[in-house]
Amino acid sequence: MTTNAKHKVTVIGLGDMGAALAHAYLQQGYTTTVWNRSAAKSAPLQAAGAAVADSVTTAIAAGDIIILCVTDYTISRSLLQTPEVTALLKTKILIQLSSGTPGEARELDSWATENGITFLDGAIMAIPDQVGRPDTVIFVSGNKDAYTQSEATLKAVAGALQYMGEDPGAASTWDMGFLIVLFAAMSGAFHAIKLFKSEGLPAAALGNMIQQLAPALGEMLKHQADIIEGGNYHLRHSSLDLCTGSMDMFIKQAKESNISAEVPSFIKGIFKRAQDAGFGTEHVAAAYKTY
């Protein structure tokens, strides 16, 4: 398979993300075949120029690069692990963009290797509307030759594509690391919106502020990681005792405004556990020690 020509692409799974990938490939002029359990989801793509396969086998036969974007690895395995599909995949590059753990990625890579299939695991760090932009990130890991051969094809939908190394579980690790930070931040944002609204301020005002402060937030989180990596928790600011006490203020405000105190109470519980372990005078990053 050459690295210069536009490969024929097959997208299996047409949820919001899979459909966005297929649309982006069509817009970039790629010959694109699609398949989905529910055939109705193929109609808009067929109208846009995609070939609609009547089976997974037909879909895989049509493409050089096979992109799997379904709910999870259990579904992936059910689609891939039949004798007919396995045989066809031996001459393709299989790229898994479904959600899963690092362990699941490594298990699928082992199955692929055992069956002579070239495999990459990936994670899309974007929402469907962001697919195809020059700043869209997809983390990819696994077979380096496969990455080299599929790099241009992947960059067509993710201009900021990043190769995370030959460990097939690496992309999932980076993905999960980002997502748990994101979901924790969302939970804090939901509480903050309740706080704002209890004081007569709109949710959009909080969103605008967080967007403006995003670089500072990133710097703060990086600082925590640097402290943990270096193992020096004896800093003179942001002590665990101080930050644990701050949670009492959030809990008090929540009770005064009759809103849920679940988020600050949860955070206080994490901090208090580390406090009880004797780390109260250390930097708040010492809470990591009791995870």
C-alpha positions in Angstrom: 0.0 0.0 0.0 1.5 3.3 -1.0 1.7 6.4 1.2 1.1 9.0 -1.4 -2.1 8.0 -3.2 -5.5 8.7 -1.6 -6.6 5.4 -0.1 -10.1 4.1 -0.3 -11.7 4.5 3.1 -14.4 2.4 4.7 -16.1 3.7 7.8 -18.0 1.1 9.9 -20.4 2.6 12.4 -22.4 5.7 11.6 -23.2 7.2 15.0 -22.6 11.0 15.2 -18.8 10.5 15.2 -18.7 7.9 12.5 -21.0 9.9 10.2 -18.8 13.0 10.8 -15.7 11.0 9.8 -17.4 9.7 6.6 -18.7 13.2 5.6 -15.2 14.6 6.1 -13.6 12.0 3.9 -16.2 12.7 1.2 -15.5 16.4 1.4 -11.8 15.7 1.0 -12.4 13.7 -2.1 -11.8 10.2 -0.7 -13.6 7.2 -2.2 -15.7 6.3 0.9 -17.7 3.2 1.7 -19.9 3.1 4.8 -21.8 0.4 6.8 -24.1 0.6 9.8 -26.4 -1.9 11.5 -29.2 0.6 11.0 -29.3 1.2 7.2 -31.3 4.4 7.6 -28.2 6.2 9.0 -26.5 5.6 5.7 -29.0 7.6 3.6 -27.5 11.1 4.1 -24.0 9.8 3.3 -25.2 8.0 0.2 -26.8 11.2 -0.9 -23.4 12.9 -0.4 -21.6 10.4 -2.5 -20.7 7.4 -0.3 -21.1 3.8 -1.3 -23.3 2.0 1.1 -22.3 -1.6 1.7 -24.9 -4.3 2.5 -22.6 -6.1 4.9 -19.5 -5.7 7.0 -17.7 -8.1 4.6 -18.6 -6.0 1.6 -17.6 -2.8 3.4 -14.2 -4.1 4.3 -13.6 -5.6 0.8 -14.2 -2.1 -0.7 -11.6 -0.2 1.4 -7.8 0.0 1.8 -8.1 1.6 5.3 -10.9 0.3 7.5 -12.0 2.7 10.2 -14.1 1.2 13.0 -16.1 3.7 15.0 -18.7 1.9 17.1 -19.7 2.0 20.7 -17.1 -0.2 22.3 -14.7 -3.1 21.8 -17.3 -5.8 22.5 -19.2 -4.6 19.4 -15.9 -4.3 17.5 -15.0 -7.9 18.2 -18.5 -9.1 17.1 -18.1 -7.4 13.8 -14.5 -8.4 13.1 -14.0 -11.9 14.4 -15.6 -14.0 11.7 -13.5 -16.1 9.3 -14.6 -14.0 6.3 -13.8 -10.7 7.8 -10.5 -11.8 9.3 -9.3 -13.1 5.9 -10.2 -9.8 4.2 -8.5 -7.7 6.8 -5.1 -9.3 6.1 -4.6 -6.9 3.2 -6.0 -3.8 4.9 -5.1 -1.4 7.6 -7.6 -1.6 10.5 -7.9 1.5 12.6 -10.0 1.2 15.7 -11.6 4.5 16.8 -14.1 3.0 19.2 -14.0 3.7 23.0 -12.1 1.3 25.2 -9.4 0.8 27.8 -5.7 0.4 27.1 -6.0 -3.3 28.0 -8.8 -3.8 25.4 -6.7 -2.1 22.8 -3.8 -4.4 23.5 -6.0 -7.5 23.4 -7.4 -6.5 20.0 -3.9 -5.8 18.8 -2.8 -9.3 19.9 -5.7 -10.8 18.0 -4.8 -8.8 14.9 -1.1 -9.8 15.1 -2.0 -13.4 15.5 -4.1 -13.2 12.4 -1.7 -11.2 10.3 -3.8 -8.0 10.4 -2.1 -4.6 10.5 -3.8 -2.7 13.4 -3.8 0.8 14.9 -5.7 2.0 17.9 -6.9 5.6 18.1 -8.9 8.1 20.1 -10.7 11.1 18.7 -10.2 14.1 20.9 -13.1 16.1 19.5 -16.8 16.4 19.1 -18.3 15.5 15.8 -18.6 19.1 14.7 -14.9 19.5 15.0 -13.9 16.6 12.8 -12.0 17.7 9.7 -10.5 20.8 11.2 -6.8 21.6 11.2 -6.7 21.7 15.0 -8.6 18.5 15.5 -6.6 15.9 17.4 -6.7 12.1 17.1 -4.3 10.1 19.2 -3.0 7.0 17.4 -0.8 4.2 18.6 0.5 0.8 17.5 2.2 -0.5 14.4 4.6 2.3 13.2 4.5 1.2 9.5 0.7 1.2 9.6 0.8 4.7 11.0 3.2 5.9 8.2 1.0 4.4 5.6 -2.3 5.9 7.0 -0.9 9.2 8.3 -2.1 11.3 5.4 -5.5 9.7 5.4 -6.0 10.3 9.1 -4.8 13.9 8.8 -7.6 14.5 6.3 -10.0 14.3 9.3 -7.7 15.4 12.1 -5.1 18.0 11.1 -3.4 17.8 14.5 -3.0 14.0 14.4 -0.6 12.7 17.0 1.3 9.4 17.0 1.7 8.2 20.6 4.1 5.3 20.1 4.1 1.6 19.3 2.3 0.5 22.5 -1.3 -0.1 21.1 -2.7 0.9 24.5 -1.1 4.3 24.5 -3.8 6.2 22.6 -6.5 5.0 25.0 -4.3 5.9 28.0 -3.9 9.5 26.7 -7.6 9.6 25.8 -8.8 8.4 29.2 -6.4 10.8 31.0 -7.8 13.8 29.2 -11.5 12.6 29.6 -11.4 12.1 33.3 -10.0 15.6 33.7 -12.7 16.9 31.4 -15.5 15.2 33.2 -14.3 16.2 36.6 -14.0 19.8 35.3 -17.6 19.6 33.9 -18.9 18.5 37.3 -17.2 21.5 38.9 -18.6 23.7 36.1 -22.1 22.4 36.8 -21.8 23.3 40.4 -20.3 26.7 39.5 -23.2 27.5 37.2 -25.6 26.7 40.0 -23.6 29.1 42.2 -23.7 31.8 39.5 -27.4 31.4 39.0 -28.0 31.6 42.7 -26.4 35.0 42.6 -28.3 36.1 39.6 -25.5 35.6 37.1 -25.9 33.8 33.7 -24.2 30.5 32.9 -22.7 32.1 29.8 -20.7 34.5 32.0 -19.0 31.6 33.7 -18.3 29.9 30.4 -16.7 33.1 29.0 -14.5 33.5 32.1 -13.3 29.8 32.0 -12.5 30.2 28.3 -10.4 33.3 29.1 -8.7 31.6 32.0 -8.1 28.3 30.2 -4.3 28.8 29.8 -3.9 29.6 33.5 -6.0 26.5 34.4 -3.8 24.4 32.1 -0.7 25.8 33.8 -2.1 25.0 37.3 -2.8 21.4 36.3 0.6 21.0 34.8 2.1 22.3 38.0 0.3 19.6 40.0 1.7 16.9 37.6 5.2 18.4 37.9 5.0 18.3 41.7 3.9 14.6 41.7 6.5 13.6 39.2 9.2 15.3 41.2 8.0 14.1 44.5 8.5 17.4 46.3 5.3 18.3 48.1 6.9 20.6 50.6 5.9 23.9 49.0 4.9 27.1 50.9 1.6 27.7 49.2 -1.7 25.9 48.5 -1.4 23.5 51.4 -3.7 20.6 51.7 -5.0 22.0 55.0 -5.8 25.3 53.3 -7.6 23.8 50.3 -9.6 21.4 52.5 -10.8 24.3 54.5 -11.8 26.1 51.3 -14.3 23.4 50.6 -16.2 24.3 53.8 -16.8 27.7 52.2 -18.3 26.1 49.1 -20.4 23.7 51.2 -21.7 26.6 53.3 -22.6 28.7 50.2 -24.4 25.7 48.7 -26.5 25.3 51.8 -27.3 29.0 52.0 -28.4 29.0 48.4 -30.3 25.6 48.6 -28.2 24.0 45.9 -26.4 20.6 46.0 -23.2 20.4 47.9 -22.3 17.1 46.3 -19.2 18.3 44.3 -17.5 20.3 47.1 -18.3 17.6 49.6 -16.8 14.9 47.3 -13.6 17.0 46.9 -13.4 17.6 50.6 -13.6 13.9 51.2 -10.6 13.3 48.9 -8.6 16.0 50.6 -9.6 14.9 54.1 -8.4 11.4 53.4 -4.9 12.8 52.7 -5.2 15.1 55.6 -5.9 12.2 57.9 -2.9 10.4 56.5 -0.7 13.2 57.8 -0.1 15.3 54.6 -2.1 18.4 55.7 0.9 20.8 55.7 2.1 19.6 52.3 1.0 21.0 48.9 -2.5 20.0 47.9 -1.0 17.7 45.2 -0.2 15.4 48.2 -3.8 14.2 47.9 -2.5 12.1 45.1 -0.6 9.9 47.7 -3.9 8.5 49.0 -5.5 7.6 45.7 
